[in-house]
Amino acid sequence: MPTVIRPVADPALVSGGDVYDARVIDGLRALGRPVRDVQIPGAWPRPDDAARARLDAALADGDGPVLLDGLVACGVPDVVVPHAARRPLAVLVHLPLGEEQPDLDAAEGEVLRAAGAVIATSPWTARRLADRVPVVVAVPGVDPARPASGTDGAHRLLCLGAVTPTKGQDLLVEALAALREHPWTLDLVGPTGRTPGFVADLRGRIAHHGLAGRVRLPGPRTGGELERIWHATDLLVAPSRVETYGMVVTEAFARGIPVVASAVGGLPDTVANGGVLTPPEDVPALVATLHRWFAERPHRDGLRISASSQRCRLTTWTQTSRRVDEALAGLRTG
């Protein structure tokens, strides 16, 4: 029986990595694999002694294959590596730790070299790891969805993701403050509890620019409520400072919604021909891109056609789970 070891997912702070892990577990079970799901609380990737002990105990329990979320595994080689010689381990890497925490780069490398398989969730992550170890790529899937009707085809904007500096909502507010002559509205949908200082500053920016009636922060939304937001959206904007893949981009494409995104991390791979890329952290470039979107209907129509054309090319969660299953089937011990 394969075991998946991952961080505890807080429903109020759910991340793309949490969604990926949960969907792959469901997908493996749908393929007939009786997966054991072990969620370990802790301040990963820098856990305290109690969390380290729980991880060690989970790895010691049994001898079947284990799929470890990299956030749990890659900061603690002293815990993980001794188990690699006894049971087959695979590490699932969403974002290499060294990208944001360089002092953990060596620890991560030690874990990855000891693993029987390394699975990256984006081509960009795979390229970052390729000089260290062989990597299997299993990109996130997306569920089929009906095309969004939007509003007037131009002015209802959505930025979907945790409200944090890495997602760049502050950049988008600054850009839209320069475009107040257009009748846009913006929904910043996502958890607001991870970085309260950033959220407070963002609300201050919105008030300073007199945009309180046009920019909404409704918090996280799921299920039918989120689907209604998607259905009313004309344009998804992803002004991220860091992004390994951009699951919201494929969610938009599944609904035929065009995308404006930063040319950062894995977003150029994901956006491909279905949207427009802007230089990261470049507010004037974002202003110019959004102005063209608002001002030129033929441009908008072309982007909608391009976004809709992506719908038949998207990876399904079943395909993602099969890719992970194949990697687990080929595991070796260290």
C-alpha positions as CSV (number, residue, x, y, z in Angstrom):
1,M,0.0,0.0,0.0
2,P,1.5,3.4,-1.0
3,T,1.7,6.0,1.7
4,V,1.5,9.7,1.0
5,I,3.0,12.0,3.6
6,R,2.1,15.7,3.3
7,P,1.6,18.8,5.5
8,V,-1.7,19.3,7.3
9,A,-3.9,21.3,5.0
10,D,-5.6,24.2,6.7
11,P,-9.0,24.8,4.9
12,A,-8.7,28.5,5.5
13,L,-5.2,28.7,4.0
14,V,-5.3,26.1,1.3
15,S,-2.5,26.3,-1.3
16,G,-2.1,25.0,-4.8
17,G,0.2,22.3,-3.4
18,D,-2.5,21.2,-0.9
19,V,-5.0,20.9,-3.8
20,Y,-2.5,18.9,-5.9
21,D,-1.7,16.5,-3.1
22,A,-5.4,15.9,-2.3
23,R,-6.4,15.4,-6.0
24,V,-3.5,13.0,-6.6
25,I,-4.5,10.9,-3.6
26,D,-8.1,10.8,-4.9
27,G,-6.8,9.9,-8.3
28,L,-4.6,7.1,-7.1
29,R,-7.5,5.6,-5.1
30,A,-9.7,5.8,-8.3
31,L,-7.0,3.8,-10.0
32,G,-7.4,1.1,-7.4
33,R,-4.4,2.0,-5.2
34,P,-5.4,1.9,-1.5
35,V,-3.4,5.0,-0.5
36,R,-2.6,5.7,3.1
37,D,-2.9,9.5,3.6
38,V,-0.6,10.8,6.5
39,Q,-0.9,14.5,7.2
40,I,1.8,15.8,9.6
41,P,1.4,19.1,11.4
42,G,4.5,21.3,11.7
43,A,6.2,24.5,10.6
44,W,7.5,22.9,7.4
45,P,10.2,23.0,6.0
46,R,11.6,24.0,9.4
47,P,9.8,21.7,11.8
48,D,10.3,21.5,15.6
49,D,11.4,18.3,17.3
50,A,7.9,17.0,17.8
51,A,7.1,17.3,14.0
52,R,10.4,15.7,13.1
53,A,9.6,12.8,15.4
54,R,6.2,12.4,13.8
55,L,7.7,12.3,10.4
56,D,10.3,9.8,11.5
57,A,7.6,7.6,13.0
58,A,5.5,7.8,9.8
59,L,8.5,6.7,7.7
60,A,9.3,3.9,10.1
61,D,5.8,2.5,9.9
62,G,5.9,-0.1,7.1
63,D,8.1,-0.9,4.2
64,G,5.9,0.0,1.1
65,P,6.4,2.9,-1.2
66,V,6.1,6.5,0.1
67,L,5.4,9.7,-1.7
68,L,6.6,12.6,0.3
69,D,5.6,16.2,-0.3
70,G,8.8,18.1,-0.7
71,L,7.8,20.8,1.8
72,V,7.8,18.1,4.5
73,A,10.8,16.1,3.2
74,C,13.4,18.5,1.8
75,G,14.4,20.5,4.9
76,V,15.2,17.4,7.1
77,P,17.6,15.1,5.3
78,D,18.7,13.7,8.7
79,V,15.2,12.3,9.2
80,V,14.4,11.3,5.6
81,V,17.6,9.9,4.1
82,P,18.2,7.0,6.6
83,H,14.8,5.6,5.5
84,A,15.7,5.7,1.8
85,A,17.8,2.5,2.0
86,R,15.0,0.6,3.6
87,R,11.9,1.5,1.7
88,P,11.2,3.2,-1.7
89,L,10.8,6.9,-1.4
90,A,9.5,9.4,-4.0
91,V,9.6,13.2,-3.4
92,L,7.1,15.5,-4.9
93,V,8.5,19.0,-5.5
94,H,6.2,21.9,-6.1
95,L,8.7,24.7,-5.5
96,P,12.4,24.0,-4.8
97,L,13.1,25.2,-1.3
98,G,16.3,26.9,-2.4
99,E,14.2,29.4,-4.5
100,E,12.9,31.1,-1.4
101,Q,15.2,29.8,1.3
102,P,18.7,29.4,-0.1
103,D,20.1,28.1,3.2
104,L,18.0,24.9,2.7
105,D,19.3,24.3,-0.8
106,A,22.0,21.8,0.3
107,A,19.6,19.9,2.5
108,E,17.1,19.6,-0.3
109,G,19.8,18.3,-2.6
110,E,20.7,15.6,-0.1
111,V,17.1,14.4,0.1
112,L,16.5,14.4,-3.7
113,R,19.7,12.4,-4.4
114,A,18.6,9.8,-1.8
115,A,15.1,9.4,-3.2
116,G,14.1,6.7,-5.6
117,A,12.2,9.1,-7.7
118,V,11.7,12.9,-7.9
119,I,8.4,14.2,-9.3
120,A,8.1,17.8,-10.3
121,T,4.7,19.5,-10.7
122,S,5.8,21.8,-13.5
123,P,8.4,21.9,-16.3
124,W,9.9,24.9,-14.7
125,T,10.5,23.1,-11.4
126,A,12.0,20.1,-13.4
127,R,14.4,22.4,-15.1
128,R,15.5,23.9,-11.8
129,L,16.3,20.4,-10.5
130,A,17.6,18.7,-13.7
131,D,21.3,19.3,-12.8
132,R,20.8,17.4,-9.6
133,V,18.7,14.4,-10.3
134,P,16.5,12.8,-13.0
135,V,13.0,14.2,-12.7
136,V,9.5,13.0,-13.8
137,V,7.0,15.8,-14.6
138,A,3.4,15.5,-13.5
139,V,1.7,18.8,-14.1
140,P,-1.5,19.6,-12.2
141,G,-4.8,18.6,-13.8
142,V,-7.9,20.6,-14.3
143,D,-11.6,19.6,-14.2
144,P,-13.8,20.2,-17.3
145,A,-15.9,23.3,-17.0
146,R,-18.6,25.1,-19.0
147,P,-17.5,28.3,-20.8
148,A,-17.8,31.4,-18.8
149,S,-20.3,34.0,-20.0
150,G,-18.5,36.9,-18.4
151,T,-20.2,40.3,-18.1
152,D,-19.6,42.9,-20.9
153,G,-16.6,40.9,-22.2
154,A,-14.0,43.3,-20.8
155,H,-14.4,44.7,-17.3
156,R,-15.0,42.0,-14.7
157,L,-11.5,41.0,-13.5
158,L,-10.5,38.1,-11.2
159,C,-7.2,37.5,-9.4
160,L,-7.5,34.1,-7.6
161,G,-5.0,32.9,-5.0
162,A,-3.9,33.6,-1.4
163,V,-3.5,37.3,-0.8
164,T,0.2,37.4,-0.3
165,P,3.2,39.3,-1.7
166,T,4.1,36.4,-3.9
167,K,0.8,36.6,-5.8
168,G,1.4,40.4,-6.5
169,Q,-2.1,41.7,-5.8
170,D,-0.5,45.0,-4.7
171,L,1.0,45.4,-8.2
172,L,-2.4,44.9,-9.8
173,V,-4.1,47.5,-7.6
174,E,-1.4,50.0,-8.5
175,A,-1.9,49.3,-12.2
176,L,-5.7,49.6,-12.0
177,A,-5.4,52.9,-10.1
178,A,-3.9,54.3,-13.3
179,L,-6.9,52.9,-15.3
180,R,-9.7,54.3,-13.3
181,E,-11.3,55.8,-16.4
182,H,-12.4,52.3,-17.5
183,P,-15.4,50.8,-15.6
184,W,-13.6,47.7,-14.3
185,T,-14.2,45.8,-11.1
186,L,-11.8,43.4,-9.5
187,D,-12.3,40.4,-7.2
188,L,-9.2,39.4,-5.2
189,V,-10.5,35.9,-4.2
190,G,-8.4,33.9,-1.8
191,P,-7.3,33.4,1.8
192,T,-6.2,36.6,3.6
193,G,-4.8,35.0,6.8
194,R,-1.3,34.1,5.8
195,T,0.3,37.6,5.6
196,P,-2.0,39.9,7.6
197,G,0.5,42.8,7.3
198,F,0.4,42.6,3.6
199,V,-3.4,42.4,3.5
200,A,-3.6,45.5,5.8
201,D,-1.2,47.4,3.5
202,L,-3.2,46.3,0.4
203,R,-6.5,47.5,1.9
204,G,-4.7,50.8,2.7
205,R,-3.6,51.1,-1.0
206,I,-7.2,50.4,-2.2
207,A,-8.6,53.1,0.1
208,H,-5.8,55.6,-0.8
209,H,-6.7,55.3,-4.5
210,G,-10.4,55.6,-3.8
211,L,-11.1,52.1,-5.2
212,A,-13.0,50.6,-2.2
213,G,-16.1,50.3,-4.3
214,R,-14.4,48.6,-7.2
215,V,-11.9,46.1,-5.6
216,R,-13.4,43.4,-3.4
217,L,-11.6,41.0,-1.1
218,P,-14.2,38.3,-0.4
219,G,-11.8,35.8,1.1
220,P,-11.6,32.2,0.0
221,R,-14.5,30.8,-2.1
222,T,-15.1,27.2,-3.1
223,G,-17.7,25.0,-4.8
224,G,-20.7,26.7,-6.4
225,E,-19.9,30.1,-5.1
226,L,-16.4,30.1,-6.7
227,E,-18.0,28.7,-9.9
228,R,-20.4,31.6,-10.0
229,I,-17.4,34.0,-9.7
230,W,-15.6,32.2,-12.6
231,H,-18.7,32.3,-14.7
232,A,-19.0,36.1,-14.4
233,T,-15.2,36.7,-15.1
234,D,-14.0,38.4,-18.3
235,L,-10.3,38.3,-17.6
236,L,-8.0,36.5,-15.1
237,V,-5.0,38.5,-14.0
238,A,-2.1,36.7,-12.3
239,P,0.6,39.3,-11.4
240,S,2.7,36.9,-9.4
241,R,6.2,37.5,-8.2
242,V,6.8,33.7,-7.7
243,E,4.9,30.9,-9.5
244,T,5.9,27.4,-10.3
245,Y,3.0,26.5,-12.6
246,G,-0.2,28.6,-12.1
247,M,-3.1,26.2,-11.6
248,V,-5.5,29.2,-11.8
249,V,-4.4,29.7,-15.4
250,T,-5.6,26.3,-16.6
251,E,-8.8,26.8,-14.5
252,A,-9.4,29.9,-16.6
253,F,-8.6,28.2,-19.9
254,A,-11.0,25.4,-19.0
255,R,-13.7,28.1,-19.0
256,G,-12.4,29.9,-22.1
257,I,-11.3,32.9,-20.0
258,P,-8.2,34.9,-21.3
259,V,-5.3,35.5,-19.0
260,V,-2.8,38.3,-18.3
261,A,0.1,37.0,-16.2
262,S,3.7,37.7,-15.1
263,A,6.4,36.1,-17.1
264,V,7.9,34.5,-14.0
265,G,8.7,31.0,-13.0
266,G,6.4,28.4,-14.7
267,L,3.8,30.9,-15.9
268,P,5.2,31.2,-19.5
269,D,4.9,27.4,-19.9
270,T,1.4,27.4,-18.6
271,V,0.1,30.5,-20.4
272,A,1.6,29.5,-23.7
273,N,-0.6,30.8,-26.5
274,G,-3.7,31.5,-24.4
275,G,-2.9,34.8,-22.9
276,V,-0.5,37.8,-22.5
277,L,2.7,37.8,-20.4
278,T,4.1,41.0,-18.8
279,P,7.5,41.5,-17.2
280,P,7.3,40.6,-13.5
281,E,6.9,43.5,-11.0
282,D,6.6,45.9,-13.9
283,V,3.5,48.1,-13.1
284,P,3.8,50.3,-16.2
285,A,3.9,47.2,-18.4
286,L,0.8,45.8,-16.6
287,V,-0.9,49.2,-17.1
288,A,-0.2,49.1,-20.8
289,T,-1.4,45.5,-21.2
290,L,-4.6,46.1,-19.4
291,H,-5.3,49.4,-21.2
292,R,-5.0,47.5,-24.5
293,W,-7.4,44.8,-23.2
294,F,-10.0,47.5,-22.2
295,A,-9.5,49.7,-25.3
296,E,-9.3,47.2,-28.2
297,R,-12.2,44.8,-28.8
298,P,-10.5,42.9,-31.6
299,H,-7.6,42.2,-29.2
300,R,-10.0,40.9,-26.6
301,D,-11.8,38.7,-29.1
302,G,-8.6,37.2,-30.3
303,L,-7.5,36.4,-26.8
304,R,-10.9,34.8,-26.0
305,I,-10.5,32.6,-29.1
306,S,-6.9,31.6,-28.0
307,A,-8.1,30.9,-24.5
308,S,-11.0,28.7,-25.7
309,S,-8.6,26.8,-28.0
310,Q,-6.7,25.6,-25.0
311,R,-9.7,23.8,-23.5
312,C,-9.1,20.5,-25.4
313,R,-5.4,20.5,-24.6
314,L,-5.6,20.6,-20.9
315,T,-4.3,17.8,-18.7
316,T,-6.9,16.0,-16.6
317,W,-6.4,15.0,-13.0
318,T,-6.7,11.4,-14.1
319,Q,-3.8,11.8,-16.4
320,T,-1.8,13.5,-13.6
321,S,-2.5,10.7,-11.2
322,R,-1.5,8.1,-13.7
323,R,1.8,9.8,-14.2
324,V,2.4,9.8,-10.5
325,D,1.3,6.2,-10.3
326,E,3.8,5.2,-13.0
327,A,6.6,7.0,-11.1
328,L,5.7,5.1,-7.9
329,A,5.6,1.8,-9.7
330,G,9.2,2.4,-10.9
331,L,10.6,3.3,-7.5
332,R,14.0,2.1,-6.4
333,T,15.5,2.1,-2.9
334,G,18.5,4.3,-2.2
